Amino acid sequence: MHTPEGRQQKAVYGKTRAEVATKLRRAMSDLDGGMSFDSGKITVGEYLDRWLADCVRPLVGQGKLEHSTYNRYAGIVRNHLKPVLGHRKLKVLSRTEVRRLYSQKAKDLSPRSVDYVHVTLQKALNHAVRDDLVPRNVAYGERMQSSRDKEESKALSQNQVKTLLRTSRGERNEALYVVAVHTGLRQGELLGLRWSDVDLSANRLSVAHSLKVTADGLALGPPKNKASRRSVPLNKMAVTALEAHRRRQNEERLRAPVWHDHDLVFPNRVGNPMDHNNLYHREYKALLKKARLHDQGFTFHSLRHTFGTALIKGGEHPKVVQSLLGHASIVQTMDTYSHLLEGIGSDAVGGLEEAFG
């Protein structure tokens, strides 16, 4: 068995031979997977590092986890969990310390960010329980189910959309914001959109790719799920914006000393994929500030949510909204927009009096 001090032997005990055999097989399996430790000595920090390396990182290579998600876990471990809990012995970590961690982080982080800290710690400790390193998960139940589920995503009002789009006029990526609020595409889907996916004569575009963060940098990959591969109609405003955008892009291509042609609709200034963070922090946040909307809590996802909200308020059937947004299931659509559907059908029962009376 591997410990911080090197290899050591470990005894396996049980009340019956069958129990001992089961524990031995599990121990051998853990050893093969690189997750065998002396839980009496290992610290929380050491365990979290091994959890990332042996349990989380392989999922990226298997295509079961986005690299960006791995980076988020690693960042939370590095910046929030290890500085506070890393020195503690894994076996003596207590619920009190976990609660204290959340309280401490709540002073500096948003509720959503504290949720991420909680989810990461709980996932890691779930593996520790499964590997018999600790008897129970002390993070389980120490934070109410994600506050993200309780907070409705913010949608822009009609006037706010008009203000945002009016402010974006003349900006290099004006068309990106127009397309975002008129199609509901995710940020990665917008940045992965290619001209070959756009048919302006038919007023449609196809979502066939999404820009993803990989270990080797930015790369086009499949959309989020099977339902995300979809055809989306374009209204006149979106078509007009894309036509103007293509003309400006052709002019930019001619002026650029070097242009890397990836057929992207929204590339960076030399034709390569545009970094998500650059778009959000350097362009979108600046646009919000210019439009005096920076203090309203709008994220880039708010543009997508604005599209879905407008459809629901306009009386569109939830199944149509699900299809246009590329939700994996109607349950996700209903959960997201249930607060807008509460009044639907309220008069249906009353109408039976006239029909059946």
N, C-alpha and C positions, 0 to 999 in steps of 0.2 A: 504494500500500500504506500502511496505517495503522501508525504507530509512536508511541512515547511522545512523540516530538518533532514529530509531524505526518505529512503524507503524503510518501512517498518512492517512487521507482521501484525495481523489483526485476527483475533479469535472470534468465531461465530458461535452463538449460543441459541438454544431453543428448548421448549418443553418436550418436543417430540422430534424424532428423526426427520419426519416430513417437514417440520418447521425449520430445522437446521438446514436441510437440503435446499429449501426455498430461499433462505437467507444467503446461503453460499452461492447459489446460482445468481442471485441479484448482485452480490458483492463482486463476483467474477465479471458480470455484465458491466457493472459500474467501472471496474478496473479497465476493461477494454475500451470503455467510452471516455476514459480520462477523468472521471468524476469521483475518484476514490480518495478520501481524506481521513485524517484523524480529527473527527469533529470536536474532540476535546481541546485541541490546540489551534485549529484554524480560526482566523479572524473573519469578520464579516467582509472586510475589504478583499482578503485573499479569495474568499468564496465567490464574491461577485465577479472578480476578474476571471476565474475559472468558468463560472456560469456563462459569461459572455463568450469566452473562447470555445467552450466545449458544447454548449447547449444552444446558444443563439446564433453565433456566426455560421455554423454548418447549415442552418435553415436558409440562409441567403444563397449559398451555393446550390442548394437543392431547389431553389425557386419557390420556397414556401414562405419567404419573408422578404419584404422590400429592404434594400440596403439602407434607405433613409430611415426605416424603422429601427434597424440595428444601430445606426448612428445616434438616434434619439435615446435608445436604451443606454448606450455607452456614455453619452453625454450626461445623462441623469446619474449614472453610477459615479462618473468622474467628478461632477460638479456639485452633487447634492447628497448622495448616499455615503460615499467614502469619507468625505470630510467630517461628517457628523458621527457615523456609525462604524466606519472602517476599522477602527482600533479595537472594537469590542469583540470578544470571543463569540463565535456564532452560536454556541450552545447555550449561552447565558443571555442572549438578546431578549429583551422583555417587551411586553405590550406598552408599558409605561414609556420606554425609550422611543418606541415607534410613534406614540401619540405626541410626545415632546417634539419629535422630528417634524411632524405635520404642522404643529402649532408654530414652530420656529419658521418653517418655510412659508406659512400663510402670511407672515409679516412682510415678506419681500416678493412673493410670487402671486400670480393670479390663481383663483380657484382651479382653473383648468390645468395650470402648470403643476399645482400640488396633486391634482388627480393623476397626472403622468408619473410623478414621483411615487405615489402610492401603488399604481398599477405595476410599475417596474419592480418595486420591492416585493410585492405580493407574488408576482410571477417567479421571481428568483427563489423566494422561500418555498414556493410550491415544489420546486425541483429539489430543494434541500430536504423537504419532508419525504418526497418520493424516494430519495436516495438514502433514507434513514439517517441523515446527519442531524436532524432535529426532530423531536416528537410531534411538533405542531407548528403551524404558520402563525406567528405572533402578529403579522400584519393583517390577517384576515379579519374582517369585520371592524377594523379600527378606523375606517372612514366610510361614510355613507356612499352608496353606489354613485358613481361619477356625477359630479355636479354638472358636467356637460350635458347629461341627459335631462336635467331639470331646467337648464337655461336654453330658451329658444334661440336659435341662430337669428342674428339680426338681418333683416331685409331693409333695403333702402325704400323710401316712399317714392311715389311718382315724381314729386318735385325734386327729391334728392338725386334720383337717377338723371333727371334733366340737367340739374346743376353739374353733376359729375361729368356727363358727356359733353356738355357745353364747355366746361373747363378743359377737357381733353382735346378740344379742337386744335389742330395744328401740331399736336404732339406726335412724335415718331410712331408711337403705338396706339394712336387714337382708335384704329379699327379693332384692336384687341379688346378694348373696353366695350365697344359697341357690340362685338360678337359675343362677349362674355354675358352681357345682360340680356341678349336676345336669343341665346341658344342654351345657356346653362352649362356650358362645358366646364370641366374641372381645369385647374391651372395647368396641370401636366398635359391634359388633352389639347389645350390651346397651344402650348409651347411645342407639342409634338405634331401639330397639324401641318400637313404638306399641301402644296398647291394641287398635287395630283388627287388629293382627297376632296377638293372643292370643285363643284360644278356650278358656276355662277349662272350659266344659261338655264339650268334646271332648278336654280334656287335651292340647292341642297349641299350639304357636306357630309362626309363619312368620318366617323371616329374609328380609326384603325390603329392608331398608335398613341402612346403617351410618353412624354419625356420623363425619364427616371434618373435618380442618383444611384450610381453603381460604384463599386470599389475602384473602378478605373476612370471614373468621372461621369459626365452626362451621356446618356445614350437613349435611343428610341427603343421602347419595349411594348409589349401588349398593354391594352387598357386595363383598368383596375380589376374587372371581372368580365365574364362572358357577356353579360347584359350590356356592358359598356360599349361593346362593338355595335354601333347603331348608326342610322341615317337620321340626320337632323335637318328640318326645313329652315331656309333662310328667308327672312322677310326683306322688304325693299330697302329698309334702312341698313341692314347688315350687308346686303349685296352691294349697295352704293359705297359703303365704307370699305369693303374689301377691294372693289374696283379701284378706288382712289389709292388704297394702300399698295396695291400691286404696281401702280404707276410710280409711286414714290420709291418703292423698293427697287424698281428697275433703274431709277435715277441714282439711287444710293449705290447700287452695284457698279455702275459705270464710274462713279467717283472714287470708289474704294481702291486703294493700292493693291489689295489682295482680297478676293472673295471666295469663300469656301461654300460651294453650292451644294446644299443638302435638301433643296426644294422646300425649305421650311417657310411657312407663312409668316411666322413671327420669330426670326432669328436675332442674334445680336448684330452689331454693326459690321461684322465681317462675314456674316452668313452662317456662323456656327450656332449650335443650340444656345438659347439664352438661359442663364443661370436663374433658378427660381428665386433665390435670395436677392439677387440684383434687381429683378423685376419688382419684388415686393418692397424691399427696403429703399431702393434708390428711385424708383419710378412711381409705384402705386401709392406709397405713403406720402410722397411729395405731392402727388396729384390730389389726394384727400386733403392735405393741408392747404393747398392752393384753392380748393373748392370749399374750404372751411367746414369740412366734414371729418376732420382728423380726431375729434373728441367724441365721436359717436360710437366707437367700438366696432367699426366696420373692418372685417378682414377681407382678403381676396375672395374667400369662400362666400362672403356676403353677396357677391355679384351672382353667383350660382343660385343662392337661396332666394334672391330677389326674383329671378326668373321663375323658379318653382312656385313662389308665393303668388306672383301675378297670375300664373295659370290657374291655381286653385281658386283664387278670388274671382277669376273670370268664369268660373263654373266648369272648367275642364275636368274630365273624369280622371280620378287618381291613377287608373291604369295607363292612360295616355301620358300623364306626368311621369310615371315610373319609367315608361319607355323612352321619353325624351331625355330624362336625366340619367338613364343608364343605371338605375338602382337594381341591385341584385334580386330584390323581392318587393312585392307590394307592401309587405310589413314595414320595411324601411321607409317607404313613402308615407304610409299612414302615420307612423310614429313621428316623422319629421313635421308633418303638416296637420296633425290631428287637431291642434288648437284652432285651425281655420275651418275645420269640418264639423265643429260641435253643433252648429245650428242647422246643419243639413238634416232634413227629415223630421224636424221638430213639429211640423204641421201634418205629417203623413197620417198619424193615428187619428187626428181630429177629422180628417177627410173621410174616414170610414163611416162616420155617423151618417153622412149624406148618402154614401154608397150603399151601406147595409141597413140603414135605419128604416 
